[in-house]
Amino acid sequence: PTALGTEAEVIACLAALSHPDWGNLGATRDVVSARSLDEYLHPKFLYQLTPAGDMAERALAFYEQGLQRPGELSASALRDIADTLDELIRLLAAPALDEPKATRALSDLAPRFDSLVTRAQQFVGGLQRELDRPASEESAFLALKEELLNYLQRFVRELVQATFRISNSLRLLDAAGVEPLLRAAAHAELADALAPTEALRTRTLESWKNRWAGLRGWFI
């Protein structure tokens, strides 16, 4: 027996994860390491993560990380977004678009914005849980009241300033036309793909357009 259970229990779990209903693991018979006729006739299996299993593992790690990290209202993320948009404006104003720089800027912008939204949602959720505390625990929330108000006031000041700057930059970019930027980012994303289909190219470009629309929707 191990910390995971007996050998039979571990084998049963591996078999379940490799079953088509789950598809997290791929199983291949290990006939190479067989040292006897019996081992050859009844080989063990080698398991490895399938693409679906790898994505599930990443999703669980991301979920666990989100549970461990408290939410926050990130003023620094607002400033980073504003700076990146200013860089994109400069790139579009150049005689020829520097596609690698445009791609790096957009690639930095997307996760920064996603993080801003996700962490803000976590913060609001945590605040709501504090407000929903039983009356007996109300004193714990009141002790944080002044600190919380100062925190919100600081963020609101940053948000007002950043929103004006960001929304103005977004309008300038829309007027200049962001399609070349988004196409460059979509092209770079598929640069290492093996024979990408036209449908995949279209989906990738649409994904970048949706990200841009999400950013606009937040600030305009």
Wavefront OBJ file of the C-alpha trace (Angstrom):
o trace
v 0.000 0.000 0.000
v 1.046 3.587 -0.661
v -0.303 6.990 0.296
v -2.456 6.710 -2.836
v -3.831 3.286 -1.888
v -3.046 -0.287 -2.795
v -1.566 -1.224 -6.161
v -4.954 -2.538 -7.268
v -6.627 0.750 -6.319
v -4.015 2.808 -8.165
v -4.389 0.620 -11.253
v -8.174 1.026 -11.094
v -7.826 4.822 -10.925
v -5.406 4.871 -13.871
v -7.745 2.653 -15.878
v -10.659 4.990 -15.143
v -8.676 8.065 -16.181
v -7.681 6.385 -19.444
v -11.253 5.291 -20.207
v -12.835 7.191 -23.158
v -15.413 8.686 -20.778
v -12.569 10.568 -19.079
v -9.758 10.546 -21.602
v -7.232 12.198 -19.283
v -4.598 9.509 -19.821
v -3.392 7.507 -22.788
v -2.467 3.877 -22.058
v -0.008 1.763 -24.058
v 1.052 -1.811 -23.308
v 4.607 -2.048 -21.961
v 5.849 -5.148 -23.787
v 9.408 -3.822 -24.133
v 10.308 -4.251 -20.452
v 8.818 -7.763 -20.203
v 11.367 -10.189 -18.746
v 9.325 -13.384 -18.868
v 6.685 -15.017 -21.022
v 4.060 -14.279 -18.391
v 4.984 -10.565 -18.311
v 4.878 -10.511 -22.100
v 1.423 -12.129 -22.189
v 0.148 -9.929 -19.360
v 2.049 -6.675 -19.792
v 1.610 -3.643 -17.633
v 0.574 -0.304 -19.084
v 2.445 2.932 -19.546
v 0.345 6.046 -18.981
v 0.820 9.590 -20.161
v -1.336 12.681 -20.205
v -3.484 13.225 -23.279
v -3.997 16.783 -24.604
v -7.346 16.829 -22.782
v -5.683 15.571 -19.610
v -2.989 18.221 -19.851
v -5.625 20.953 -20.190
v -7.542 19.518 -17.224
v -4.348 19.522 -15.141
v -3.658 23.142 -16.068
v -7.232 24.135 -15.268
v -7.047 22.514 -11.827
v -3.720 24.223 -11.095
v -5.171 27.572 -12.150
v -8.254 26.969 -9.997
v -6.140 26.038 -6.979
v -3.958 29.097 -7.462
v -7.064 31.275 -7.603
v -8.337 29.821 -4.321
v -5.026 30.466 -2.586
v -4.629 34.071 -3.780
v -7.011 36.712 -2.434
v -8.699 39.083 -4.852
v -7.489 42.622 -5.285
v -8.177 45.845 -7.139
v -4.963 46.365 -9.078
v -4.056 49.981 -9.849
v -0.742 48.826 -11.319
v -2.613 46.686 -13.871
v -4.550 49.777 -14.955
v -1.317 51.700 -15.502
v 0.221 48.785 -17.404
v -2.812 48.585 -19.695
v -2.670 52.317 -20.359
v 1.066 52.182 -21.146
v 0.583 49.240 -23.513
v -2.213 51.007 -25.388
v 0.033 54.054 -25.793
v 2.682 51.789 -27.307
v 0.147 50.332 -29.746
v -0.829 53.851 -30.828
v 2.820 54.639 -31.568
v 3.194 51.405 -33.523
v 0.126 52.121 -35.648
v 1.345 55.659 -36.339
v 4.656 54.389 -37.758
v 5.090 54.248 -41.560
v 5.274 50.441 -41.372
v 3.802 48.273 -38.628
v 6.417 46.484 -36.532
v 4.464 43.224 -36.242
v 6.723 41.516 -33.664
v 6.457 44.511 -31.317
v 2.702 44.763 -31.903
v 2.298 41.068 -31.155
v 4.322 41.303 -27.939
v 2.304 44.313 -26.808
v -1.035 42.606 -27.450
v 0.225 39.385 -25.858
v 1.130 41.369 -22.730
v -2.155 43.268 -22.789
v -4.482 40.246 -22.934
v -3.341 38.441 -19.746
v -2.946 41.746 -17.874
v -6.556 42.638 -18.587
v -7.781 39.099 -17.835
v -5.936 39.207 -14.512
v -7.401 42.615 -13.668
v -10.948 41.382 -14.270
v -10.498 38.029 -12.522
v -8.828 39.477 -9.426
v -11.458 42.226 -9.195
v -14.229 39.612 -9.353
v -12.487 37.619 -6.622
v -12.211 40.752 -4.498
v -15.905 41.544 -4.894
v -16.797 37.937 -4.077
v -14.632 38.027 -0.955
v -16.152 41.349 0.089
v -19.643 39.933 -0.360
v -18.761 36.975 1.842
v -17.573 39.396 4.517
v -20.863 41.287 4.292
v -22.766 38.014 4.607
v -21.034 37.081 7.870
v -23.338 36.225 10.791
v -24.004 39.038 13.233
v -21.696 37.380 15.750
v -18.786 37.941 13.358
v -19.750 41.499 12.434
v -17.062 42.956 14.682
v -14.367 41.330 12.529
v -15.666 43.160 9.471
v -16.062 46.479 11.307
v -12.426 46.261 12.359
v -11.467 46.306 8.675
v -13.992 48.971 7.691
v -11.641 51.983 7.748
v -8.833 50.128 5.990
v -11.275 48.868 3.367
v -12.677 52.359 2.712
v -9.184 53.800 2.267
v -8.315 50.947 -0.083
v -11.421 51.549 -2.193
v -10.852 55.310 -2.294
v -7.281 54.856 -3.548
v -8.416 52.477 -6.266
v -11.318 54.671 -7.347
v -8.938 57.620 -7.790
v -6.631 55.477 -9.907
v -9.591 54.047 -11.812
v -10.983 57.473 -12.718
v -7.620 58.673 -14.015
v -6.813 55.441 -15.826
v -10.277 55.072 -17.362
v -10.030 58.494 -19.010
v -6.590 57.690 -20.394
v -7.465 54.138 -21.464
v -10.797 55.028 -23.071
v -9.165 57.864 -25.006
v -6.423 55.499 -26.240
v -8.997 52.884 -27.244
v -10.916 55.442 -29.292
v -7.725 56.569 -31.009
v -6.865 52.960 -31.836
v -10.365 52.282 -33.144
v -10.122 55.355 -35.360
v -6.724 54.254 -36.670
v -7.975 50.690 -37.227
v -6.863 47.825 -34.967
v -7.408 45.086 -37.565
v -3.697 44.979 -38.579
v -2.705 44.574 -34.919
v -5.158 41.745 -34.329
v -4.199 39.984 -37.553
v -0.521 40.187 -36.609
v -1.254 38.674 -33.191
v -3.388 35.892 -34.686
v -0.712 35.118 -37.283
v 1.991 34.942 -34.592
v -0.130 32.636 -32.437
v -0.259 30.091 -35.264
v 3.351 30.540 -36.368
v 4.402 27.162 -34.973
v 1.200 25.286 -35.813
v 1.457 22.423 -38.266
v -0.532 23.271 -41.413
v -3.206 25.444 -39.745
v -6.520 25.318 -41.576
v -8.382 28.381 -42.752
v -11.055 27.619 -40.165
v -8.419 27.671 -37.406
v -7.050 30.969 -38.708
v -10.535 32.445 -38.672
v -11.239 31.201 -35.119
v -7.921 32.583 -33.865
v -8.570 35.999 -35.370
v -12.102 36.012 -33.946
v -10.668 35.152 -30.537
v -8.402 38.212 -30.672
v -11.313 40.369 -31.827
v -13.383 39.129 -28.878
v -10.571 39.969 -26.464
v -10.379 43.459 -27.900
v -14.151 43.842 -27.636
v -13.985 42.758 -23.995
v -11.356 45.375 -23.246
v -13.423 48.084 -24.971
v -16.529 46.992 -23.115
v -14.828 47.531 -19.782
v -13.583 51.059 -20.408
v -15.889 52.602 -23.028
l 1 2 3 4 5 6 7 8 9 10 11 12 13 14 15 16 17 18 19 20 21 22 23 24 25 26 27 28 29 30 31 32 33 34 35 36 37 38 39 40 41 42 43 44 45 46 47 48 49 50 51 52 53 54 55 56 57 58 59 60 61 62 63 64 65 66 67 68 69 70 71 72 73 74 75 76 77 78 79 80 81 82 83 84 85 86 87 88 89 90 91 92 93 94 95 96 97 98 99 100 101 102 103 104 105 106 107 108 109 110 111 112 113 114 115 116 117 118 119 120 121 122 123 124 125 126 127 128 129 130 131 132 133 134 135 136 137 138 139 140 141 142 143 144 145 146 147 148 149 150 151 152 153 154 155 156 157 158 159 160 161 162 163 164 165 166 167 168 169 170 171 172 173 174 175 176 177 178 179 180 181 182 183 184 185 186 187 188 189 190 191 192 193 194 195 196 197 198 199 200 201 202 203 204 205 206 207 208 209 210 211 212 213 214 215 216 217 218 219 220
